[in-house]
Amino acid sequence: MLEKVPADLAARVAGMLAIPIIGIGAGPNVDGQVLVTHDMLGLNKEFSPRFIRRYASLFEQVTQACSQYIADVRTNRFPTREESY
């Protein structure tokens, strides 16, 4: 795996080796790519290196959902009788 390696260097390394080379921020000329799911979905608002492409921005939605869950548990609105066995 090559992480945060200049694309030209990553391409040269991939061309020299017979084993698959996986890149994360190493350009398009390697055998495979890694994009961490949390980064892809925009679940982390603070971490943003240039090799991340966000396909969604779920940080606010997840934060709101977790806050609502906590509030419902603390106020005994979850679980209800219908949500219990």
Distance bins in CASP14 RR format, pairs under 12 A and 6 or more apart:
PFRMAT RR
TARGET T0000
AUTHOR 0000-0000-0000
RMODE 2
METHOD distances of the structure
MODEL  1
1 10 0 0 0 0 0 1 0 0 0 0 0
1 13 0 0 0 0 0 1 0 0 0 0 0
1 14 0 0 0 0 0 1 0 0 0 0 0
1 17 0 0 0 0 0 1 0 0 0 0 0
1 19 0 0 0 0 0 1 0 0 0 0 0
1 20 0 0 0 0 1 0 0 0 0 0 0
1 21 1 0 0 1 0 0 0 0 0 0 0
1 22 1 0 1 0 0 0 0 0 0 0 0
1 23 1 0 1 0 0 0 0 0 0 0 0
1 24 1 0 0 1 0 0 0 0 0 0 0
1 25 0 0 0 0 0 1 0 0 0 0 0
1 26 0 0 0 0 1 0 0 0 0 0 0
1 30 0 0 0 0 1 0 0 0 0 0 0
1 31 0 0 0 0 0 1 0 0 0 0 0
1 32 0 0 0 0 1 0 0 0 0 0 0
1 33 0 0 0 0 0 1 0 0 0 0 0
1 34 1 0 0 1 0 0 0 0 0 0 0
2 8 0 0 0 0 0 1 0 0 0 0 0
2 9 0 0 0 0 1 0 0 0 0 0 0
2 10 1 0 1 0 0 0 0 0 0 0 0
2 11 0 0 0 0 0 1 0 0 0 0 0
2 12 0 0 0 0 0 1 0 0 0 0 0
2 13 1 0 0 1 0 0 0 0 0 0 0
2 14 0 0 0 0 1 0 0 0 0 0 0
2 15 0 0 0 0 0 1 0 0 0 0 0
2 17 0 0 0 0 0 1 0 0 0 0 0
2 19 0 0 0 0 0 1 0 0 0 0 0
2 20 0 0 0 0 0 1 0 0 0 0 0
2 21 1 0 0 1 0 0 0 0 0 0 0
2 22 1 0 0 1 0 0 0 0 0 0 0
2 23 1 0 1 0 0 0 0 0 0 0 0
2 24 1 0 0 1 0 0 0 0 0 0 0
2 25 1 0 0 1 0 0 0 0 0 0 0
2 26 1 0 1 0 0 0 0 0 0 0 0
2 27 0 0 0 0 1 0 0 0 0 0 0
2 29 0 0 0 0 0 1 0 0 0 0 0
2 30 1 0 0 1 0 0 0 0 0 0 0
2 31 0 0 0 0 0 1 0 0 0 0 0
2 32 0 0 0 0 0 1 0 0 0 0 0
2 33 0 0 0 0 0 1 0 0 0 0 0
2 34 0 0 0 0 1 0 0 0 0 0 0
2 51 0 0 0 0 0 1 0 0 0 0 0
3 10 0 0 0 0 1 0 0 0 0 0 0
3 21 0 0 0 0 0 1 0 0 0 0 0
3 22 0 0 0 0 1 0 0 0 0 0 0
3 23 1 0 0 1 0 0 0 0 0 0 0
3 24 1 0 1 0 0 0 0 0 0 0 0
3 25 1 0 0 1 0 0 0 0 0 0 0
3 26 1 0 0 1 0 0 0 0 0 0 0
3 27 0 0 0 0 0 1 0 0 0 0 0
3 30 0 0 0 0 0 1 0 0 0 0 0
3 33 0 0 0 0 0 1 0 0 0 0 0
3 34 0 0 0 0 1 0 0 0 0 0 0
3 36 0 0 0 0 0 1 0 0 0 0 0
3 49 0 0 0 0 0 1 0 0 0 0 0
3 51 0 0 0 0 1 0 0 0 0 0 0
4 10 0 0 0 0 1 0 0 0 0 0 0
4 23 0 0 0 0 1 0 0 0 0 0 0
4 24 1 0 0 1 0 0 0 0 0 0 0
4 25 1 0 1 0 0 0 0 0 0 0 0
4 26 1 0 0 1 0 0 0 0 0 0 0
4 27 0 0 0 0 0 1 0 0 0 0 0
4 34 0 0 0 0 0 1 0 0 0 0 0
4 49 1 0 0 1 0 0 0 0 0 0 0
4 50 0 0 0 0 1 0 0 0 0 0 0
4 51 1 0 0 1 0 0 0 0 0 0 0
4 52 0 0 0 0 0 1 0 0 0 0 0
5 11 0 0 0 0 1 0 0 0 0 0 0
5 12 0 0 0 0 1 0 0 0 0 0 0
5 13 1 0 0 1 0 0 0 0 0 0 0
5 14 0 0 0 0 0 1 0 0 0 0 0
5 21 0 0 0 0 1 0 0 0 0 0 0
5 22 0 0 0 0 0 1 0 0 0 0 0
5 23 1 0 0 1 0 0 0 0 0 0 0
5 24 0 0 0 0 1 0 0 0 0 0 0
5 25 1 0 0 1 0 0 0 0 0 0 0
5 26 1 0 1 0 0 0 0 0 0 0 0
5 27 0 0 0 0 1 0 0 0 0 0 0
5 29 0 0 0 0 0 1 0 0 0 0 0
5 30 0 0 0 0 1 0 0 0 0 0 0
5 51 0 0 0 0 0 1 0 0 0 0 0
6 12 0 0 0 0 1 0 0 0 0 0 0
6 13 0 0 0 0 0 1 0 0 0 0 0
6 23 0 0 0 0 0 1 0 0 0 0 0
6 25 0 0 0 0 1 0 0 0 0 0 0
6 26 1 0 0 1 0 0 0 0 0 0 0
6 27 0 0 0 0 1 0 0 0 0 0 0
6 29 0 0 0 0 0 1 0 0 0 0 0
6 51 0 0 0 0 0 1 0 0 0 0 0
7 13 0 0 0 0 0 1 0 0 0 0 0
7 14 0 0 0 0 0 1 0 0 0 0 0
7 23 0 0 0 0 1 0 0 0 0 0 0
7 25 0 0 0 0 1 0 0 0 0 0 0
7 26 1 0 0 1 0 0 0 0 0 0 0
7 27 1 1 0 0 0 0 0 0 0 0 0
7 28 1 0 0 1 0 0 0 0 0 0 0
7 29 1 0 0 1 0 0 0 0 0 0 0
7 30 0 0 0 0 1 0 0 0 0 0 0
7 50 0 0 0 0 0 1 0 0 0 0 0
7 51 0 0 0 0 0 1 0 0 0 0 0
8 14 0 0 0 0 0 1 0 0 0 0 0
8 15 0 0 0 0 0 1 0 0 0 0 0
8 26 0 0 0 0 0 1 0 0 0 0 0
8 27 0 0 0 0 1 0 0 0 0 0 0
8 28 0 0 0 0 0 1 0 0 0 0 0
8 29 0 0 0 0 1 0 0 0 0 0 0
8 30 0 0 0 0 0 1 0 0 0 0 0
9 15 0 0 0 0 0 1 0 0 0 0 0
9 16 0 0 0 0 0 1 0 0 0 0 0
9 21 0 0 0 0 0 1 0 0 0 0 0
9 23 0 0 0 0 0 1 0 0 0 0 0
9 25 0 0 0 0 0 1 0 0 0 0 0
9 26 0 0 0 0 1 0 0 0 0 0 0
9 27 0 0 0 0 1 0 0 0 0 0 0
9 29 0 0 0 0 0 1 0 0 0 0 0
9 30 0 0 0 0 0 1 0 0 0 0 0
10 16 0 0 0 0 0 1 0 0 0 0 0
10 17 0 0 0 0 0 1 0 0 0 0 0
10 21 1 0 0 1 0 0 0 0 0 0 0
10 22 0 0 0 0 0 1 0 0 0 0 0
10 23 1 0 0 1 0 0 0 0 0 0 0
10 24 0 0 0 0 0 1 0 0 0 0 0
10 25 0 0 0 0 1 0 0 0 0 0 0
10 26 1 1 0 0 0 0 0 0 0 0 0
10 27 1 0 1 0 0 0 0 0 0 0 0
10 28 0 0 0 0 1 0 0 0 0 0 0
10 29 1 0 0 1 0 0 0 0 0 0 0
10 30 1 0 1 0 0 0 0 0 0 0 0
10 31 0 0 0 0 0 1 0 0 0 0 0
10 32 0 0 0 0 0 1 0 0 0 0 0
10 33 0 0 0 0 0 1 0 0 0 0 0
10 51 0 0 0 0 0 1 0 0 0 0 0
11 17 0 0 0 0 0 1 0 0 0 0 0
11 21 0 0 0 0 1 0 0 0 0 0 0
11 23 0 0 0 0 0 1 0 0 0 0 0
11 26 0 0 0 0 1 0 0 0 0 0 0
11 27 1 0 0 1 0 0 0 0 0 0 0
11 28 0 0 0 0 1 0 0 0 0 0 0
11 29 1 1 0 0 0 0 0 0 0 0 0
11 30 1 0 0 1 0 0 0 0 0 0 0
11 31 0 0 0 0 0 1 0 0 0 0 0
12 21 0 0 0 0 0 1 0 0 0 0 0
12 26 0 0 0 0 0 1 0 0 0 0 0
12 27 0 0 0 0 0 1 0 0 0 0 0
12 29 0 0 0 0 1 0 0 0 0 0 0
12 30 0 0 0 0 0 1 0 0 0 0 0
13 19 0 0 0 0 0 1 0 0 0 0 0
13 20 0 0 0 0 0 1 0 0 0 0 0
13 21 1 0 0 1 0 0 0 0 0 0 0
13 22 0 0 0 0 0 1 0 0 0 0 0
13 23 0 0 0 0 0 1 0 0 0 0 0
13 26 0 0 0 0 1 0 0 0 0 0 0
13 27 0 0 0 0 0 1 0 0 0 0 0
13 29 0 0 0 0 1 0 0 0 0 0 0
13 30 0 0 0 0 1 0 0 0 0 0 0
13 31 0 0 0 0 0 1 0 0 0 0 0
14 20 0 0 0 0 1 0 0 0 0 0 0
14 21 1 0 1 0 0 0 0 0 0 0 0
14 22 0 0 0 0 1 0 0 0 0 0 0
14 23 0 0 0 0 1 0 0 0 0 0 0
14 26 0 0 0 0 1 0 0 0 0 0 0
14 27 0 0 0 0 1 0 0 0 0 0 0
14 28 0 0 0 0 0 1 0 0 0 0 0
14 29 1 0 0 1 0 0 0 0 0 0 0
14 30 1 0 1 0 0 0 0 0 0 0 0
14 31 1 0 0 1 0 0 0 0 0 0 0
14 32 0 0 0 0 1 0 0 0 0 0 0
14 33 0 0 0 0 0 1 0 0 0 0 0
15 21 0 0 0 0 1 0 0 0 0 0 0
15 29 0 0 0 0 1 0 0 0 0 0 0
15 30 0 0 0 0 1 0 0 0 0 0 0
15 31 0 0 0 0 1 0 0 0 0 0 0
16 30 0 0 0 0 0 1 0 0 0 0 0
17 30 0 0 0 0 0 1 0 0 0 0 0
17 31 0 0 0 0 1 0 0 0 0 0 0
18 31 0 0 0 0 0 1 0 0 0 0 0
19 30 0 0 0 0 0 1 0 0 0 0 0
19 31 0 0 0 0 1 0 0 0 0 0 0
19 32 0 0 0 0 0 1 0 0 0 0 0
20 30 0 0 0 0 1 0 0 0 0 0 0
20 31 1 0 1 0 0 0 0 0 0 0 0
20 32 1 0 0 1 0 0 0 0 0 0 0
20 33 0 0 0 0 0 1 0 0 0 0 0
21 27 0 0 0 0 0 1 0 0 0 0 0
21 28 0 0 0 0 0 1 0 0 0 0 0
21 29 0 0 0 0 1 0 0 0 0 0 0
21 30 1 0 1 0 0 0 0 0 0 0 0
21 31 1 0 1 0 0 0 0 0 0 0 0
21 32 1 0 0 1 0 0 0 0 0 0 0
21 33 0 0 0 0 0 1 0 0 0 0 0
21 34 0 0 0 0 0 1 0 0 0 0 0
22 30 1 0 0 1 0 0 0 0 0 0 0
22 31 1 0 0 1 0 0 0 0 0 0 0
22 32 1 0 1 0 0 0 0 0 0 0 0
22 33 1 0 0 1 0 0 0 0 0 0 0
22 34 1 0 1 0 0 0 0 0 0 0 0
22 35 0 0 0 0 0 1 0 0 0 0 0
23 29 0 0 0 0 1 0 0 0 0 0 0
23 30 1 0 1 0 0 0 0 0 0 0 0
23 31 0 0 0 0 1 0 0 0 0 0 0
23 32 1 0 0 1 0 0 0 0 0 0 0
23 33 1 0 1 0 0 0 0 0 0 0 0
23 34 1 0 1 0 0 0 0 0 0 0 0
23 35 0 0 0 0 1 0 0 0 0 0 0
23 51 0 0 0 0 1 0 0 0 0 0 0
24 30 0 0 0 0 1 0 0 0 0 0 0
24 32 0 0 0 0 1 0 0 0 0 0 0
24 33 1 0 0 1 0 0 0 0 0 0 0
24 34 1 0 1 0 0 0 0 0 0 0 0
24 35 1 0 0 1 0 0 0 0 0 0 0
24 36 0 0 0 0 1 0 0 0 0 0 0
24 39 0 0 0 0 1 0 0 0 0 0 0
24 40 0 0 0 0 0 1 0 0 0 0 0
24 49 0 0 0 0 1 0 0 0 0 0 0
24 50 0 0 0 0 0 1 0 0 0 0 0
24 51 1 0 0 1 0 0 0 0 0 0 0
24 52 0 0 0 0 1 0 0 0 0 0 0
24 53 0 0 0 0 0 1 0 0 0 0 0
25 32 0 0 0 0 0 1 0 0 0 0 0
25 33 0 0 0 0 1 0 0 0 0 0 0
25 34 0 0 0 0 1 0 0 0 0 0 0
25 35 0 0 0 0 1 0 0 0 0 0 0
25 36 0 0 0 0 0 1 0 0 0 0 0
25 39 0 0 0 0 0 1 0 0 0 0 0
25 49 1 0 0 1 0 0 0 0 0 0 0
25 50 0 0 0 0 1 0 0 0 0 0 0
25 51 1 1 0 0 0 0 0 0 0 0 0
25 52 0 0 0 0 1 0 0 0 0 0 0
25 53 0 0 0 0 0 1 0 0 0 0 0
26 32 0 0 0 0 1 0 0 0 0 0 0
26 33 0 0 0 0 1 0 0 0 0 0 0
26 34 0 0 0 0 1 0 0 0 0 0 0
26 51 1 0 0 1 0 0 0 0 0 0 0
27 33 0 0 0 0 1 0 0 0 0 0 0
27 34 0 0 0 0 0 1 0 0 0 0 0
27 35 0 0 0 0 0 1 0 0 0 0 0
27 50 0 0 0 0 0 1 0 0 0 0 0
27 51 1 0 0 1 0 0 0 0 0 0 0
28 51 0 0 0 0 0 1 0 0 0 0 0
33 40 0 0 0 0 0 1 0 0 0 0 0
33 51 0 0 0 0 1 0 0 0 0 0 0
33 52 0 0 0 0 0 1 0 0 0 0 0
33 53 0 0 0 0 0 1 0 0 0 0 0
34 40 0 0 0 0 0 1 0 0 0 0 0
34 51 0 0 0 0 1 0 0 0 0 0 0
34 52 0 0 0 0 0 1 0 0 0 0 0
34 53 0 0 0 0 0 1 0 0 0 0 0
35 41 0 0 0 0 1 0 0 0 0 0 0
35 42 0 0 0 0 0 1 0 0 0 0 0
35 49 0 0 0 0 0 1 0 0 0 0 0
35 51 0 0 0 0 1 0 0 0 0 0 0
35 52 1 0 0 1 0 0 0 0 0 0 0
35 53 1 0 0 1 0 0 0 0 0 0 0
35 54 0 0 0 0 1 0 0 0 0 0 0
35 55 0 0 0 0 1 0 0 0 0 0 0
36 42 0 0 0 0 1 0 0 0 0 0 0
36 43 0 0 0 0 1 0 0 0 0 0 0
36 44 0 0 0 0 1 0 0 0 0 0 0
36 47 0 0 0 0 1 0 0 0 0 0 0
36 49 0 0 0 0 0 1 0 0 0 0 0
36 51 0 0 0 0 0 1 0 0 0 0 0
36 52 1 0 0 1 0 0 0 0 0 0 0
36 53 0 0 0 0 0 1 0 0 0 0 0
36 54 0 0 0 0 0 1 0 0 0 0 0
36 55 0 0 0 0 0 1 0 0 0 0 0
37 43 1 0 0 1 0 0 0 0 0 0 0
37 44 0 0 0 0 0 1 0 0 0 0 0
37 52 0 0 0 0 0 1 0 0 0 0 0
37 54 0 0 0 0 0 1 0 0 0 0 0
37 55 0 0 0 0 0 1 0 0 0 0 0
37 56 0 0 0 0 0 1 0 0 0 0 0
37 58 0 0 0 0 0 1 0 0 0 0 0
38 44 1 0 1 0 0 0 0 0 0 0 0
38 45 0 0 0 0 0 1 0 0 0 0 0
38 46 0 0 0 0 0 1 0 0 0 0 0
38 47 0 0 0 0 1 0 0 0 0 0 0
38 48 0 0 0 0 0 1 0 0 0 0 0
38 52 0 0 0 0 1 0 0 0 0 0 0
38 54 0 0 0 0 0 1 0 0 0 0 0
38 55 0 0 0 0 0 1 0 0 0 0 0
38 56 0 0 0 0 0 1 0 0 0 0 0
38 58 0 0 0 0 1 0 0 0 0 0 0
38 59 0 0 0 0 1 0 0 0 0 0 0
38 62 0 0 0 0 1 0 0 0 0 0 0
39 45 0 0 0 0 0 1 0 0 0 0 0
39 46 0 0 0 0 0 1 0 0 0 0 0
39 47 1 0 0 1 0 0 0 0 0 0 0
39 48 0 0 0 0 1 0 0 0 0 0 0
39 49 0 0 0 0 1 0 0 0 0 0 0
39 50 0 0 0 0 0 1 0 0 0 0 0
39 51 0 0 0 0 1 0 0 0 0 0 0
39 52 1 0 1 0 0 0 0 0 0 0 0
39 53 0 0 0 0 1 0 0 0 0 0 0
39 54 1 0 0 1 0 0 0 0 0 0 0
39 55 0 0 0 0 1 0 0 0 0 0 0
39 56 0 0 0 0 0 1 0 0 0 0 0
39 57 0 0 0 0 0 1 0 0 0 0 0
39 58 0 0 0 0 0 1 0 0 0 0 0
39 59 0 0 0 0 0 1 0 0 0 0 0
40 51 0 0 0 0 0 1 0 0 0 0 0
40 52 1 0 0 1 0 0 0 0 0 0 0
40 53 1 0 0 1 0 0 0 0 0 0 0
40 54 1 0 0 1 0 0 0 0 0 0 0
40 55 1 0 1 0 0 0 0 0 0 0 0
40 56 1 0 0 1 0 0 0 0 0 0 0
40 57 0 0 0 0 0 1 0 0 0 0 0
40 58 0 0 0 0 1 0 0 0 0 0 0
41 52 0 0 0 0 0 1 0 0 0 0 0
41 53 0 0 0 0 0 1 0 0 0 0 0
41 54 1 0 0 1 0 0 0 0 0 0 0
41 55 1 0 0 1 0 0 0 0 0 0 0
41 56 1 0 1 0 0 0 0 0 0 0 0
41 57 0 0 0 0 1 0 0 0 0 0 0
41 58 1 0 1 0 0 0 0 0 0 0 0
41 59 0 0 0 0 1 0 0 0 0 0 0
41 61 0 0 0 0 1 0 0 0 0 0 0
41 62 0 0 0 0 1 0 0 0 0 0 0
42 48 0 0 0 0 1 0 0 0 0 0 0
42 52 0 0 0 0 1 0 0 0 0 0 0
42 53 0 0 0 0 0 1 0 0 0 0 0
42 54 1 0 1 0 0 0 0 0 0 0 0
42 55 0 0 0 0 1 0 0 0 0 0 0
42 56 1 0 1 0 0 0 0 0 0 0 0
42 57 1 0 1 0 0 0 0 0 0 0 0
42 58 1 0 1 0 0 0 0 0 0 0 0
42 59 1 0 1 0 0 0 0 0 0 0 0
42 60 0 0 0 0 1 0 0 0 0 0 0
42 61 0 0 0 0 1 0 0 0 0 0 0
42 62 0 0 0 0 1 0 0 0 0 0 0
42 63 0 0 0 0 0 1 0 0 0 0 0
43 52 0 0 0 0 0 1 0 0 0 0 0
43 54 0 0 0 0 1 0 0 0 0 0 0
43 55 0 0 0 0 0 1 0 0 0 0 0
43 56 0 0 0 0 1 0 0 0 0 0 0
43 57 0 0 0 0 1 0 0 0 0 0 0
43 58 1 0 1 0 0 0 0 0 0 0 0
43 59 1 0 1 0 0 0 0 0 0 0 0
43 60 0 0 0 0 0 1 0 0 0 0 0
43 61 0 0 0 0 1 0 0 0 0 0 0
43 62 1 0 0 1 0 0 0 0 0 0 0
43 63 0 0 0 0 1 0 0 0 0 0 0
43 65 0 0 0 0 0 1 0 0 0 0 0
43 66 0 0 0 0 0 1 0 0 0 0 0
44 52 0 0 0 0 1 0 0 0 0 0 0
44 54 0 0 0 0 1 0 0 0 0 0 0
44 57 0 0 0 0 0 1 0 0 0 0 0
44 58 0 0 0 0 1 0 0 0 0 0 0
44 59 1 0 0 1 0 0 0 0 0 0 0
44 62 0 0 0 0 0 1 0 0 0 0 0
44 63 0 0 0 0 0 1 0 0 0 0 0
45 52 0 0 0 0 0 1 0 0 0 0 0
45 54 0 0 0 0 0 1 0 0 0 0 0
45 57 0 0 0 0 1 0 0 0 0 0 0
45 58 0 0 0 0 0 1 0 0 0 0 0
45 59 1 0 1 0 0 0 0 0 0 0 0
45 60 0 0 0 0 1 0 0 0 0 0 0
45 61 0 0 0 0 0 1 0 0 0 0 0
45 62 0 0 0 0 0 1 0 0 0 0 0
45 63 0 0 0 0 1 0 0 0 0 0 0
46 52 0 0 0 0 0 1 0 0 0 0 0
46 59 0 0 0 0 1 0 0 0 0 0 0
47 54 0 0 0 0 0 1 0 0 0 0 0
47 59 0 0 0 0 0 1 0 0 0 0 0
48 54 0 0 0 0 1 0 0 0 0 0 0
48 57 0 0 0 0 0 1 0 0 0 0 0
48 59 0 0 0 0 0 1 0 0 0 0 0
56 62 0 0 0 0 0 1 0 0 0 0 0
57 63 0 0 0 0 0 1 0 0 0 0 0
58 64 0 0 0 0 0 1 0 0 0 0 0
58 65 0 0 0 0 1 0 0 0 0 0 0
58 66 0 0 0 0 0 1 0 0 0 0 0
59 65 0 0 0 0 0 1 0 0 0 0 0
59 66 0 0 0 0 0 1 0 0 0 0 0
60 66 0 0 0 0 0 1 0 0 0 0 0
60 67 0 0 0 0 0 1 0 0 0 0 0
61 67 0 0 0 0 0 1 0 0 0 0 0
61 68 0 0 0 0 0 1 0 0 0 0 0
62 68 0 0 0 0 0 1 0 0 0 0 0
62 69 0 0 0 0 0 1 0 0 0 0 0
63 69 0 0 0 0 0 1 0 0 0 0 0
63 70 0 0 0 0 0 1 0 0 0 0 0
64 70 0 0 0 0 0 1 0 0 0 0 0
64 71 0 0 0 0 0 1 0 0 0 0 0
65 71 0 0 0 0 0 1 0 0 0 0 0
65 72 0 0 0 0 0 1 0 0 0 0 0
66 72 0 0 0 0 0 1 0 0 0 0 0
66 73 0 0 0 0 0 1 0 0 0 0 0
67 73 0 0 0 0 0 1 0 0 0 0 0
67 74 0 0 0 0 0 1 0 0 0 0 0
68 74 0 0 0 0 0 1 0 0 0 0 0
68 75 0 0 0 0 0 1 0 0 0 0 0
68 77 0 0 0 0 1 0 0 0 0 0 0
68 78 0 0 0 0 1 0 0 0 0 0 0
69 75 0 0 0 0 0 1 0 0 0 0 0
69 77 0 0 0 0 1 0 0 0 0 0 0
69 78 1 0 0 1 0 0 0 0 0 0 0
69 79 0 0 0 0 0 1 0 0 0 0 0
70 77 0 0 0 0 0 1 0 0 0 0 0
70 78 0 0 0 0 1 0 0 0 0 0 0
71 77 1 0 0 1 0 0 0 0 0 0 0
71 78 0 0 0 0 1 0 0 0 0 0 0
72 78 1 1 0 0 0 0 0 0 0 0 0
72 79 0 0 0 0 1 0 0 0 0 0 0
72 80 0 0 0 0 1 0 0 0 0 0 0
72 83 0 0 0 0 0 1 0 0 0 0 0
73 79 0 0 0 0 1 0 0 0 0 0 0
73 80 0 0 0 0 0 1 0 0 0 0 0
73 83 0 0 0 0 0 1 0 0 0 0 0
77 83 0 0 0 0 0 1 0 0 0 0 0
78 84 0 0 0 0 0 1 0 0 0 0 0
79 85 0 0 0 0 1 0 0 0 0 0 0
END
